[in-house]
Amino acid sequence: MKYLKYILFFFVISFYFLGCKSTSNVGPLEANQKYSEKKLHEDLDYVSRTINEVHPAFYKNVALIGSLENKLNSQKKSINTSLTRHEFFTLLAPVITNLNDGHTTLGVPWNDISNYLDEGGLIFPFDIFFVEGETFIYRNYSNIENLSPGTRLLSINNIPIEIIVSNLTKMLSGANISWRLRRMERQSDFFKALLWLEYGWSDDFKVTYSSNGQINQGDIPGITKQRLRSQRDTTESDPAFEYRMVEDNIGLLSIRYFGEGEKEFNQFLKSSFKTLTQNKINHLVIDVRDNPGGDSGQAEELLSYVMKEPIPITTTVTPRASQQFKSKMKQRIPRLLRWLPLQYLDKRGRKIWRIEEGNLLTIEESPIQPKAKSERFIGDIYVLINEGTFSAASIFASAFKREQLGLLIGRETGGEGGVMYAEPLTFLLPNTQLSLRVSSMIFVLGSENLEESTIGIAPNIVVQKNIDDEIQHIDTVLEQTLRYIKNSSSK
């Protein structure tokens, strides 16, 4: 009976709690394989049909449907010869990105990039980061020593860096441009991969750069995958969650991902909040910067330790009951049980299954119940956010701010505030086998953004990027938070 209850719960509710985790099993793909004009057109038709049928924003939205169709037809007209998978990606990705939905994405063809590198191909030799619209070297993997961290990049192969960055961000989805930029920063491989996909550059890179007020230019050799991996800073590989006391009376809870094991996460929270109580901590800092989301259930569990009254994490959830949606629901049940009408044994399951395919179903969210007073934290709470805070982490930040549980400190989240399209279903294009993820639900987060000019959730206290601190790996946001706590406590 316990197992049957688990299946029923998993069947309906898992769609709410597995938002940002998505995998696709792509078999071996032939390197540099070309696809005919007909095959590429078939893939474009598949994209059009799938997004129109699955994405909730397209429900009876004639203008949006027409806009997508026009863009895809334009791409059809531009394809008059066979293309490789990565060539096709650079044509299609901007169309998907133009939907301004961070959960509706076209997967980067990493297999093609890996094949290129495995055959000895060279890649751009720098990690980069962005500050106030400018691009800087974060780490130099080349043998050219004078290109130190903090050097400003002006152009690559005679193309201004602003144009390059603009072109690359058009291939990464997200309503907030800062989320797209964050995905390319520091030790991310997105910038290098997209640079190769968009421009096909290899071997030497003619780089114009500014250092100490001087503008210089040089031919910088590309690097191999082996050199890049051997020199990577492994100290930046932090655990998904950890707790430590940073100062007397101040605890720091770092949640870098809401997608690790549920049992381990719940045990971690229970142990951490018990430690907070035992050590009589009065100030708690919860760090969800660069947390890409994952399991919304874990965000709810964290909220239950810091709130006093029952609250919903979102106002409403609206799935679009497409044929694809229902099929994916069925696939989350063990194959031997799929013949059973389990969906009709749950109230929400019945509603979703009985609604006409393609229609929307709005579901009022049940409130989260707070932990017992002896278990939860009752001191001052500060949540750190930035442009890398996305999906379930943004939902957590939004609920925290909406219910006035404490202060948000840092920078606007990369994930949307107010209304978020999420819970993507994953598909493979029939010919090129590119991965297409399409949002299937609308999450209404509350009143956030109704009176704000932001796309994401805005902090109560803004801490801008500091280039010198970035170079020296100083955590500006955390330091200013600790300073704020000390100043507030002394008054």
N, C-alpha and C positions, 0 to 999 in steps of 0.2 A: 504493500500500500504506500509506503514511504517513497518507493521508486516511482510509482505511478503519479503521486503528487508532484514529484520533481519534474517528471516529463511534462505534465500539464502546465506547471509554472514556467518551465523553460520554453515551452512551445509559444506562449503568448508574450510573456514579459521579456524574454531574451532580446527581442528586437529593440526594446528601450535601453537595454543595458550593455549592448555590444557595439555601440555606435561607431567608434573609430578604428576598431580592429578588423582588418579585412585582408584575406589572403587569396591568392589565385594560383592554381597549379598549372603552370605552363610547361609543357613538355619540351624536349630538345627542339630548338629552332635553328634552321640552317643559316649560317652567317652570310650576310649580304644577299639573301634571297630577294628577288624582285617579284612584285605582284602586278598583275595586268591591270589595265585601266578598268576592265569589267569587275575584277575582284575588289578593287579599291572603291568603286562606286557601290558595290554590294555592302561593303563595310560602312560607308556613309549612310546608306539607307537603314542599316541596322541601328546605327547611332540615333538617327532621327526617330525611328519607331520606338526604340527603347526609352529614350528620354521623354518623349511625348506620352507614353503609356505609364511610366513609373513616377516621374518627378511630380510632386504635388503642386508646384508653382505653375505647371502647364495645364492644370485642370481647367478646362473651358476658357483658357486665356488665349484668345485668338491672336492678339498682338505678339505675344511671346512665341507662340507656335510659328507664326509667319516669319518672325525675325530669325529663328533658328533655321527654318527651311531655306530662307534666302541665303544665309551664310553657307549652309552645306551645299546648296546648288551652285554657289559661286566657286566653292572648292572643286566640285565636279567638273566645272568648265575649265578650271586651271590644270586638271589632270589629263594630259593627252599622251602620256607614255607610262611605262611601268616604273614603279618606285620601290625602293627598299622600305622595310618597316620603319626605320628611323627617319627616312625622308617623309614618309606619310605622317609620322607623329608630329613633325614640325609644322605640317599644314593643318592638321586637325586640332592639335592642342589649344591654339588660340581661340578656336570656336567654342570649345568646352569652357575654357577659362573665362570667356566673355559672359558666361552665365552668372558670374560673381557668387559662386557657391563653393565654399571650401571643401565640401564633402562630395561634390560632383566633379570627378577628376578623370583625366586620361593618364594611365600609368606610364612613367618614363620607361623606355625599352632598355632596361639595364642589361639584358642578355646581349644586345648588340654592342653596348659599350664594353662589357666584359670580354666579348670575343675580340674586339679591337685591341684591348689592352693585353690580353693573353697572347696575341700575335706580335707583341713588342711595340704596340702603339704608344705614343707619348701624350701626356696630358698637361694642362696648365699647372705651373709649379707653385702656385700660391693658394693659401686659404685667405679669404677676404672678409671684411666686415664693413658695415655702412653706418655713417654718422652724418645726420643732417644733409642727406642727399649726395654725399660724397663717398667714394669707395677707397678703402685703405687695405694694405697688406696686413693680415693678422698673423700669418706664419709663412716663412719662406723655406721651401724645400730644395731650392736650386743651389748651385755652387757660387752664385753671385752674392758676395757677403754684404755689399753696401745697400742692398735692398732689405732694410730692417723693418720689423713690425712698426706700423704707424706711417709708413711711406704711402703717399697718396697716389693712386693710379689715375692717369689722365686719358690714356688710350691704349688699345691693343690692336696691333696690325693696322694702325692709322685710322681706326674707327673710335670716336669718342666714347669713353666708358659709359656716359649717360645713355647713349643710344644702345649700347650692348646690354646694359642692365634692363632697360625698358623692353628690349626684345626678349630677353630671357624670362622676365616676370610674366610675359604673355603666355608662357607655357606652364605656369604653375597656378593652380586654382586657389581662389580665396577672395572674399568680398573686400578684405582689408589688405591693401598693398604691403603694409608692414609685415604681415604674416608671410607673404611670398618672399620678401627680402630676408626675413629671419631664417627661412628654410635654406638659403644659400650661404649663410654666414658661418664663420669659424670652421670647425672641422667637418662641415657638411660637404658632400661630393656633388651636390646639385649644380653649383656654379660651373664646375669643371665639366660635368657631364653635358649640361645644356649648351655650354660654349662649343663643345665638339659637335653636338647634334645640329646646332644652328649654323655654324660656320665651317665645320669640317677641318678646323685648324689642328696641326700637329707639328712635330719637330720644333723649330724655333718660333718664339713669339716676340715681335717687335713691340716693346713696351715703353711708353712715355710716362714718366712719373715725376713727382715733385717731392724733394727732400731738402729740409733746411733752407727753404726759400728758393732753391735752385731747381730748374726744370731740366731733366736729363732723358736720354733715350738709349736703349740698348737692346740687343738681340739676346733673349733669355731662352736657353734650351728647355724643351719640355722634359718631363720626368716619367719614369716607368711606374707602373702600379706598385712594384716591389719597393722602390725607393720611397714612394709616398707612404706605404703601410709601415715600413721600418722606422720612419721618422715621426710618425704620429704621436701626439702627446696622450699617452694612455691614462694619465692622471685625471683626464676629463671624463672618464667612464665611471660615473657615479651610480650608486644603487638606485633603484626605482623609488625607494622611500627610506628615510632615516630620521632619527631624532638625536639632538644633542643640546646641551646647555651652552649658550654662547657667552653669557654674562651672568653674574649673580642676579637671580630673579627673572631671567629671560630665557625662555626655551625656544628652540628652532625646530620646526617640523617641516622637512623638505619632502614634497610629494612630486616627483619628476614624471610620473606616469601612473594613470589610473587603470593599468591593464595587466598587472601581475596577478598571481594567484589570489583568489578571493579569501581563502582561508588564511593565507600568510598575511595578507593586508589587514584583515580584521583582527588577527592576533597582534600585529604590530601596533595598531591603534589602541587596542585595549591595554597593552603593556606601556605604551608611551604616555597615555593619559593617566595611568596609575602612577607612573614616575613623576609626572607633573604635579599631581596631588601630594605625593610623598615628599617632594622637594620644595613644596610650598611656593611654586612658581606663580608670579602674579601677571606676567606678560608673556603671551604666546605669539610667535611669528610663524605663520604658515606660508611656505614658499611654493607657489605653483607656477613659477616662471618657467617657460619652455616646456611646460607639460602639455603634450599634444592631445590629451584626452584619454579615451579608452572605455572603461566600464563606468557608466553613470551611477550604477549601484554603489561603487566605491566612493564616489563623490557624495552620495546620500549618507553613507555610513560616516564619513568624516563630518558632515554637517550635524549629524545627530549628537556629536560630542561637544558642539559649541553653541547650540541653540537652546532656548528655554521652553518655547511653545511649539506645538506641531505646525509645520509649514510645508507647502508643496515645493519641490525643487524647481518645477516649472508650472505655469498656469494651466496650460492645456497641451496635449499631444495629439496631432492629427495625422494618422497614417493614410496613405492612398492605397486602397485595396485593389491593386492591379493583379493581373494573373501572375506576373513575375513575383510580386510580393507574397502571394499565397503559396506559390511554388517553393520559394525560399523558406517560408515557415515550415512547410512539410519536410524539407530537407534537414531541418534541425531536429527531427524526430528520428530515432534509430530506424533503419530501413525495415526491420521486421515488424515494426508497429505502425508503419505509415498507412496501412489499409484501414486502421481503426479511425473512426470519426472523432478523434480526441478534441478537435477544435470546438465541437459543440458542447463539450462538458464544462466549458468555462464561459462566463458571461461575456467577457471581452472577445474571446475567440469566436463566439456565435455571431456577434455583431459584425466583426471583420469579415467572417466567411460568408455571411448572408447578404452583405451589401453588394450592389452591382459593381462588377469589375471596373476599375478606373475612377470610382467615386471616392470622396473623402469622408472620413469618420472622425469627428472630434470627440476626444476622451478627456474628461476632467481628471486631473491628477489627484491621487490620494496623498494626504499630507505625510511627511516624514515624522516619526515619533522621536522625541529627544530621549537620550539616555537618562537613566536615573541621576538625580542631583549628585550623588556620591561619585558617579563615574565621569561626568562631563566637566569641562573647564569653565570656570566662572570669573576669570580675570579679564584683562584687556587683551583683545585679539587684533592682529594686524596680518593682512594677507598681501603677499608680494605677487605682482602680476607684470607681464610684459607682452610684447608682440608675439611671443612664442606660446602664450597661454591660449589654448584652442579647445573647441568641442566640449567634452565633459568638464574640463578644467574651467572653461569660460562659463558653463552652466553653474558650476560651484561658485565662481566669483560673482556672478549675477545674483544668485540667491542670497549670498552673503551680504552684498550691498543693498539689495532690495529690502531685506529684513533688518538692516542696520545693526548687524552683529559686531561690527568693528570698522576698521579703516582699511581701504585698499590703497596700497602704496606701490609706485613704479610707473609703468607706462600702459597705455591703452592695449587691451587684449587683441590678439590676432583673430580670435573667434568672435562671431557677431554677438551683439547684444540685442535685446528686444525680441526679434524673431530669427530663428535659426533653422535652416534646412539641414537635416542630418539623417542618420540611420541608413547609410548607403548600402545598396545591393551591388554585388560585383558580377560583371559579365565579361566575356572574352569576345572580341570582334571575330566573326566567323572565319576570316581569311588571314589577316595579319596577326591575329591573336593578341593584339594590344588589350590591356586591361582597362575596362570602363567601369567606373563606380558612379552610381546615380542615387541621389538622396530619395528616400521614400516617405519621409515624415516631416511635419512642421512642428517645431518646438516653440511655443510662446513662453518667453522667459519672464515676462512681466512688463512693468512700466519703463524699464531701462531703455534709454535712447529716444524716448518720445519727445523730450525737451532738450536733447543734446545733439551736437553736431558730429558726434563720433560714430564710427561703425561698430567698434567693439565696446567693451565695458570700460568706462573711464575711471581712473583711480581718484580717490579723494585727495591724495598728495602725489603730485607728479615729480618724478626724478628722471631727468633727461640723461641720455648717454653722455659719457665723458670720455673723450678720445684717449687722454693720458691714462685714465684708470683702466680702459680697455686694454691698452698696450701692456700695462703692468699687472693685469689680471686682478685688479682691485674691484671688489663687489660694491659699487657705488650705492646701489639701492639698499642693500642690507646695512651698510655703514650709516646711511642717512636715517634709516629706520631706527637703528639702535640709538643714534643721537637724539632723534625725536622722542623716544621712550624715556631717555634719561632727562631730557629737558622738561618733559611733561610731569615726570615723577618728582622733580625738584621744586615744582611750583606749589 
